[in-house]
């Protein structure tokens, strides 16, 4: 059987997710050989520039997608939150495994909640979504830019004397890190679109790879991701605007909560919507329409 080649970034979290997919594939299909090819992306090269300033989500996927389209790799493993809402022609999401914890977590050696943070506390984050929601609740907080992989940001928490940082709970769990992390409720911090989800990208016409991935796919996770991505796509946003969304499923019903925030936290709007699971994309579009309002772009300055 021809080996499958997975394209992945080289960060510890990207490799942890890629190895998870590789191991699941090999456990499901006896005798299948799976190889991992590490591909450096623009997001790995421009470590000192914020995602918004450097051009957004495609930073972490462009070079990998080019190799996927060229046939140099058979599939690519991404954190769904890094994946642009519109894929290049010829590519598709072939599999979404079960979702990890979608929450953000406050990481601090001294404080357990946002409300416990002292006046003027220094928070390290490069995410405009996290900054906006923190400032909406605590306008006194001081936001400081930090970038890099999860371990780098944890190291900077101590080396730069920060009071706290905010990281995705899913990343900490997948890396098995014992950081002093305290998950934040969705009332405090709505997550990024696709947070906690792994998206496996394939060539749309590659039936063999799609069939091999089929046993790993969790339809509920796929639908949740579809609703959230539809919301963001309809809003026309990416890394430049503080959007957030989270979908949950109960039986055949899907519920989506989403928000849009001003950069300084002075404006915070949320909306909810629900529908049947198979209407996931439509639910996302409806919630976006509720938030953006007639004749508005949904972009908040």
C-alpha positions in Angstrom: 0.0 0.0 0.0 1.4 3.4 -1.0 2.4 5.4 2.1 0.5 8.5 3.1 2.5 11.7 3.5 1.3 14.2 6.1 2.4 17.8 5.9 2.8 19.6 9.2 4.4 22.7 10.7 7.4 21.9 13.0 6.1 23.4 16.2 5.6 21.0 19.2 1.9 21.5 19.1 1.6 21.0 15.3 3.6 17.8 15.6 1.6 16.5 18.5 -1.6 16.9 16.5 0.0 15.4 13.4 1.3 12.4 15.3 -2.2 11.9 16.8 -3.6 11.7 13.3 -0.8 9.4 12.1 -1.2 7.1 15.0 -5.0 6.9 14.6 -4.6 6.1 10.9 -2.1 3.4 11.5 -4.2 1.9 14.3 -7.3 1.9 12.0 -5.6 0.6 8.8 -3.3 -2.4 9.4 -0.1 -2.2 7.3 -0.6 1.5 6.3 2.6 3.4 6.2 2.3 7.1 7.2 5.2 9.6 6.9 5.4 13.1 8.3 6.9 15.9 6.2 7.7 19.1 8.2 7.1 22.3 6.2 8.1 25.8 7.4 5.4 28.4 7.0 5.4 32.2 7.0 3.9 32.1 10.5 7.0 30.2 11.7 9.4 32.6 10.0 7.8 35.9 11.2 7.8 35.1 14.9 8.1 38.7 16.0 5.2 40.1 14.0 1.6 39.8 15.1 -0.7 37.7 12.9 -2.9 40.7 12.1 0.0 42.8 11.0 1.6 40.0 8.9 -1.5 39.1 7.0 -3.7 36.8 9.0 -4.6 33.2 9.2 -3.0 32.1 5.9 0.4 32.6 7.5 0.3 29.1 9.0 -1.2 27.3 6.0 -0.1 28.8 2.6 3.1 26.8 2.1 1.6 23.6 3.3 -1.4 24.0 1.0 0.9 24.7 -2.0 2.6 21.3 -1.4 -0.8 19.6 -1.0 -2.1 21.0 -4.3 1.2 20.0 -6.0 0.8 16.4 -4.8 4.0 16.5 -2.6 1.9 15.6 0.4 -1.4 13.7 0.7 -3.0 15.5 3.7 -2.2 18.4 6.0 -3.0 18.6 9.7 -4.0 22.0 11.0 -5.4 23.6 14.1 -8.8 24.6 12.7 -8.5 28.1 14.1 -5.4 28.7 11.9 -7.3 27.7 8.7 -8.8 30.4 6.5 -12.5 30.1 6.1 -12.2 29.9 2.4 -9.9 27.1 1.1 -8.0 27.2 -2.2 -9.8 25.6 -5.1 -9.3 21.9 -5.1 -8.8 21.5 -1.4 -11.3 20.4 1.3 -11.6 19.5 5.0 -11.6 15.7 4.9 -11.8 14.9 8.6 -12.4 16.6 12.0 -11.7 14.4 15.0 -13.4 14.8 18.4 -13.0 18.3 19.8 -10.7 19.0 22.7 -11.5 21.7 25.3 -12.5 24.8 23.4 -11.9 27.2 26.3 -9.1 29.7 26.7 -7.2 29.4 30.0 -5.7 32.1 32.2 -2.1 31.0 32.9 -0.6 32.6 36.0 1.6 31.7 38.9 -0.4 34.0 41.2 -4.0 34.5 40.0 -6.8 32.1 39.1 -9.4 34.4 37.5 -9.5 37.6 35.5 -11.2 39.3 38.4 -8.4 38.4 40.8 -5.8 40.2 38.6 -4.5 43.4 40.3 -5.2 46.9 39.0 -3.0 47.5 35.9 -1.9 43.9 35.7 0.4 43.0 32.7 -1.1 40.4 30.4 1.0 38.8 27.6 -1.0 38.0 24.4 -0.8 38.8 20.7 -4.4 37.9 20.1 -6.7 40.8 19.4 -9.7 38.6 20.3 -8.3 37.9 23.7 -7.2 41.5 24.3 -10.6 42.9 23.3 -12.6 40.5 25.6 -10.2 41.1 28.6 -10.4 44.9 28.1 -14.2 44.7 27.9 -14.2 43.2 31.4 -11.1 44.9 32.8 -10.2 48.1 31.0 -7.4 48.7 33.5 -5.3 45.7 32.3 -2.1 46.3 30.3 -1.7 44.2 27.2 1.8 43.2 26.1 2.6 41.5 22.8 4.1 38.1 23.0 4.4 35.5 20.2 6.0 32.1 19.7 4.9 28.6 20.4 3.2 27.5 23.6 6.4 26.8 25.6 8.0 30.0 24.5 5.0 32.0 25.8 5.0 30.1 29.0 8.7 30.9 29.4 8.0 34.6 28.7 5.4 34.6 31.5 8.3 34.4 34.0 11.2 36.0 32.1 9.3 39.1 31.3 7.6 39.5 34.7 4.1 39.2 33.3 1.1 38.7 35.7 -0.6 36.3 33.3 -1.0 35.1 29.7 -4.0 33.5 27.9 -3.5 30.2 26.1 -5.9 27.7 24.5 -6.7 24.9 27.0 -6.5 22.4 24.1 -2.9 23.2 23.3 -1.8 22.8 26.9 -3.6 19.4 27.1 -2.3 18.1 23.8 1.3 19.0 24.8 0.8 17.5 28.3 2.1 20.7 30.0 1.7 21.2 33.7 1.2 24.9 33.6 -0.8 26.7 36.3 -3.8 27.1 33.9 -7.4 28.1 34.8 -10.0 27.6 32.1 -12.2 30.7 31.5 -15.9 30.3 31.1 -17.5 31.3 27.8 -19.2 34.2 29.6 -15.7 35.7 30.2 -14.0 34.7 27.0 -15.5 33.3 23.8 -13.0 31.2 21.9 -11.6 31.6 18.4 -13.5 30.0 15.6 -12.4 26.4 15.5 -10.5 26.4 18.8 -9.9 22.9 20.1 -10.6 21.4 16.7 -8.1 19.6 14.4 -8.9 20.0 10.6 -7.3 17.5 8.2 -7.1 19.1 4.8 -7.0 17.0 1.6 -7.3 17.3 -2.1 -11.0 17.4 -2.9 -10.6 14.7 -5.7 -8.4 12.4 -3.5 -11.0 9.6 -2.8 -8.4 7.3 -1.3 -7.2 9.7 1.4 -10.8 10.7 2.2 -11.8 7.1 2.6 -8.8 6.4 4.9 -9.7 9.3 7.1 -13.4 8.6 7.2 -13.2 6.4 10.4 -11.5 9.3 12.2 -14.1 11.8 11.4 -16.6 12.9 14.1 -19.7 14.4 12.4 -20.6 16.5 15.4 -17.2 18.1 15.5 -17.3 18.7 11.7 -20.7 20.4 12.1 -19.5 22.6 15.0 -16.5 23.7 12.9 -18.7 24.3 9.9 -21.1 26.6 11.8 -18.3 28.6 13.4 -16.4 29.0 10.1 -19.7 29.9 8.3 -20.2 32.7 10.9 -16.7 34.1 10.3 -16.9 33.7 6.6 -20.2 35.6 6.5 -18.8 38.4 8.7 -15.9 38.7 6.3 -13.4 38.6 9.1 -10.1 37.0 10.1 -7.3 38.1 12.3 -8.0 41.8 11.8 -11.2 41.9 13.7 -12.0 40.5 17.2 -14.6 37.8 16.3 -15.3 34.8 18.5 -17.7 31.9 18.2 -18.5 28.5 19.8 -21.0 25.9 18.7 -22.4 23.1 20.8 -24.5 20.1 19.8 -27.3 18.3 21.7 -29.0 15.5 19.8 -29.9 16.8 16.3 -29.7 20.5 17.4 -26.8 22.8 17.1 -26.5 26.1 19.1 -24.0 28.8 18.2 -22.9 31.7 20.3 -20.8 34.4 18.7 -19.4 37.8 19.4 -17.7 40.8 17.9 -15.7 43.3 19.9 -14.0 46.6 19.5 -10.2 46.5 19.8 -10.2 48.5 23.0 -13.1 46.5 24.6 -15.5 49.5 24.7 -18.0 47.6 22.5 -19.0 44.0 22.9 -21.9 42.4 21.1 -23.0 38.8 21.2 -25.7 36.8 19.5 -27.0 33.2 19.6 -28.8 31.0 17.1 -29.7 27.4 16.7 -31.0 24.9 14.2 -30.6 21.3 13.0 -27.1 19.9 12.9 -27.3 19.5 9.1 -28.0 23.2 8.8 -24.7 24.1 10.5 -23.6 26.6 7.8 -27.0 28.3 7.7 -27.0 28.7 11.5 -23.6 30.4 11.3 -24.7 32.7 8.6 -27.9 33.7 10.5 -25.9 34.5 13.7 -23.6 36.6 11.6 -26.5 38.5 10.1 -27.9 39.1 13.6 -24.6 40.5 14.7 -23.7 42.6 11.7 -27.1 44.2 11.2 -28.7 45.1 7.9 -26.4 47.0 5.6 -23.4 46.6 7.9 -20.2 44.8 7.2 -19.9 43.4 10.7 -16.5 45.0 11.1 -16.1 46.9 14.4 -13.5 49.6 14.6 
